[in-house]
Amino acid sequence: MKPAPEAMKFASWGPSTKGSPRQLVILCHGVGADGHDLIDLAPYWAHALPDAVFVAPDGPEPFDMAPVGRQWFSIGDLDPAELGSGVRRAAVGLDAFIDQQLEKYALPKTDYALMGFSQGAMTALFTGLRRPNAPRAILAFSGALIDPDSLAAELKNHAPVLLAHGELDGVVPAFRSRDAAAALGKASVSVEAIYSPKLEHGIDDIMLTAGALFLQKAFAR
């Protein structure tokens, strides 16, 4: 087992049924937040996955543009090369954390899914597609595909991906998910994409419902 960094604290919820969990869902928050920001999704999605444990880790670094919050990598420099280096470092910690949680709950190496919002979506996409043991699903909400040019050479699995984005997003524009869908399709990754017409940078009921169905189908396979 690869140890997770000590700084990676987490919030967890579930399973809603008695007994040990049968699935693991990792929730990756956006920049400036922490694991508690997304753990409230767990009771909603537990209707679709009552035997799942939901775990929301804190990003590995303090947010470097505010006195509170965490980040997966710095966004102080938006140069694509810098973002690529940052998400690659973050992936090392998330990769280890996933393995640690699977071992903690004595789950098979593929009985997990990744979900992320904004920067967490970028980190989940980058990490999940490069793991030898594929997740059942990757859900990327309001995110982007970082360093797409490296994907073909580094792709380790073809986990199904759900992309969801608000059309009015002014933080991470919706075209970033459209670009991600095109790049993933070119790499023969199965992609579903939904775009919420009146949503800015956030998660709405359309995305929550789509996520629940996507997770339910992924673990039923």
C-alpha positions in Angstrom: 0.0 0.0 0.0 1.3 3.5 -0.9 0.7 5.8 2.2 -1.4 8.9 1.7 0.2 12.2 2.6 -0.4 13.0 6.3 -1.9 16.4 5.3 -4.7 14.7 3.3 -7.5 14.8 5.9 -11.0 13.8 4.8 -14.7 13.8 5.5 -16.7 10.6 5.0 -20.3 9.4 5.0 -22.0 6.0 4.8 -22.9 3.4 3.9 -26.5 4.0 4.6 -27.2 0.3 5.0 -25.9 -1.9 7.8 -22.6 -3.7 7.3 -19.3 -3.0 5.5 -19.3 -0.9 2.4 -19.3 -2.6 -1.0 -18.3 0.4 -3.0 -16.1 3.5 -2.6 -16.8 6.9 -4.1 -14.1 9.6 -3.8 -15.3 13.2 -4.0 -12.7 15.9 -4.9 -13.5 19.5 -4.0 -12.8 22.7 -5.9 -10.0 25.1 -5.2 -10.3 27.1 -2.0 -12.7 24.6 -0.4 -12.1 21.3 1.5 -13.6 17.9 1.8 -16.6 19.1 3.7 -17.7 21.1 0.7 -18.8 18.0 -1.2 -19.6 15.4 1.4 -23.2 16.7 1.5 -23.7 15.0 -1.9 -23.4 11.6 -0.2 -26.9 11.3 1.3 -28.4 12.2 -2.1 -26.3 9.7 -4.1 -26.8 7.1 -1.4 -30.3 6.5 -2.7 -28.6 5.1 -5.8 -25.7 3.4 -3.9 -26.9 2.5 -0.4 -23.9 0.2 0.1 -21.3 2.8 -0.8 -19.0 4.8 1.5 -18.3 8.4 0.3 -15.0 9.9 1.2 -14.0 13.5 0.4 -10.3 14.3 1.0 -8.8 17.7 1.5 -6.5 18.9 -1.2 -2.9 18.4 -0.3 -1.9 22.1 -0.2 -3.2 25.2 1.6 -4.9 27.5 -0.9 -2.2 30.0 -1.8 -4.5 32.8 -2.7 -6.5 33.1 0.5 -6.0 32.4 4.2 -8.4 29.5 4.3 -9.2 26.5 2.1 -7.2 23.8 0.3 -6.1 23.3 -3.3 -5.0 20.3 -5.4 -2.4 22.5 -7.1 -1.7 26.2 -7.5 -3.6 28.4 -10.0 -1.4 31.4 -9.5 0.2 30.7 -12.9 -2.3 29.6 -15.5 0.3 28.6 -18.1 -0.7 25.1 -19.4 2.7 23.7 -18.5 2.5 24.9 -14.9 -1.0 23.5 -14.6 0.2 20.2 -16.0 3.0 20.0 -13.5 0.7 20.9 -10.7 -2.0 18.3 -11.5 0.7 15.7 -11.9 1.9 16.3 -8.4 -1.6 16.2 -7.0 -2.3 12.9 -8.8 0.5 11.2 -6.8 -1.3 12.0 -3.5 -4.8 11.2 -4.7 -3.5 8.0 -6.2 -2.1 6.9 -2.9 -5.2 8.0 -1.0 -7.5 5.9 -3.3 -5.3 2.8 -2.6 -5.3 3.5 1.1 -9.1 3.7 1.2 -9.7 0.6 -0.8 -7.4 -1.3 1.5 -9.0 0.2 4.6 -12.4 -1.1 3.6 -11.1 -4.4 2.1 -12.6 -3.6 -1.3 -11.6 -5.0 -4.6 -9.2 -2.7 -6.5 -11.8 -1.7 -9.1 -14.8 -1.1 -6.8 -14.5 2.6 -6.6 -15.5 5.8 -8.5 -14.1 9.3 -8.7 -16.0 12.5 -8.7 -14.7 16.0 -8.7 -15.9 19.6 -9.0 -13.9 22.3 -10.8 -10.2 21.8 -9.9 -11.2 18.5 -8.2 -12.7 17.4 -11.5 -9.5 18.2 -13.3 -7.6 16.2 -10.7 -10.0 13.2 -10.8 -9.9 13.1 -14.6 -6.1 13.2 -14.8 -5.6 10.7 -12.0 -8.4 8.2 -12.8 -7.5 7.6 -16.4 -3.9 6.9 -15.5 -4.6 4.2 -12.8 -3.8 0.6 -13.8 -7.0 -0.5 -11.9 -9.8 1.4 -13.6 -12.4 3.2 -11.6 -16.0 2.1 -12.3 -16.7 5.7 -13.3 -15.2 9.3 -13.3 -17.6 12.2 -12.9 -16.1 15.6 -13.8 -18.4 18.5 -12.9 -17.5 22.0 -14.1 -13.9 21.0 -14.9 -11.4 20.5 -17.7 -8.9 18.0 -19.1 -5.4 19.1 -18.1 -2.5 18.3 -20.3 -4.6 16.5 -23.0 -1.5 15.9 -25.2 -0.1 13.4 -22.7 -3.3 11.4 -22.5 -2.7 9.0 -25.4 0.7 7.9 -24.1 -0.3 7.7 -20.4 -3.8 6.3 -20.6 -4.1 3.2 -18.5 -7.8 2.4 -18.7 -11.0 3.4 -20.4 -13.2 4.1 -17.4 -16.6 5.7 -18.5 -16.6 9.5 -17.9 -19.5 11.8 -17.2 -18.9 15.5 -17.9 -21.4 18.0 -16.6 -21.1 21.8 -16.9 -23.2 24.9 -16.6 -23.5 26.8 -19.8 -23.2 30.2 -18.0 -20.0 29.2 -16.1 -17.7 32.2 -16.0 -15.0 30.5 -13.9 -14.3 27.4 -16.0 -16.1 28.0 -19.3 -18.3 25.2 -20.6 -16.1 24.8 -23.7 -13.5 23.2 -21.5 -15.8 20.2 -21.0 -16.6 20.2 -24.7 -12.9 20.1 -25.5 -12.5 17.3 -22.9 -15.3 15.3 -24.5 -13.6 15.5 -27.9 -10.2 14.5 -26.6 -11.6 11.6 -24.5 -13.6 10.4 -27.5 -10.5 10.5 -29.6 -8.8 8.3 -27.0 -11.7 5.8 -27.2 -12.9 6.7 -23.7 -16.7 6.4 -23.3 -18.1 9.8 -22.5 -21.5 11.2 -21.6 -21.9 15.0 -21.4 -24.7 17.2 -20.1 -24.8 21.0 -20.1 -27.2 22.9 -17.8 -28.4 25.9 -19.7 -29.0 28.4 -16.8 -26.2 27.3 -14.4 -23.1 29.2 -13.6 -20.2 27.7 -11.7 -21.9 25.1 -9.5 -23.9 21.9 -9.3 -27.6 21.7 -9.8 -30.4 19.1 -9.7 -29.8 18.1 -13.3 -26.2 17.2 -12.6 -27.0 15.5 -9.3 -29.6 13.3 -11.0 -27.3 12.5 -13.9 -24.5 11.6 -11.5 -26.7 9.3 -9.4 -27.8 7.4 -12.5 -24.3 7.2 -13.9 -22.9 5.8 -10.6 -25.7 3.3 -10.3 -25.2 2.0 -13.8 -21.4 1.9 -13.4 -21.5 -0.3 -10.3 -24.2 -2.5 -11.8 -22.0 -3.6 -14.7 
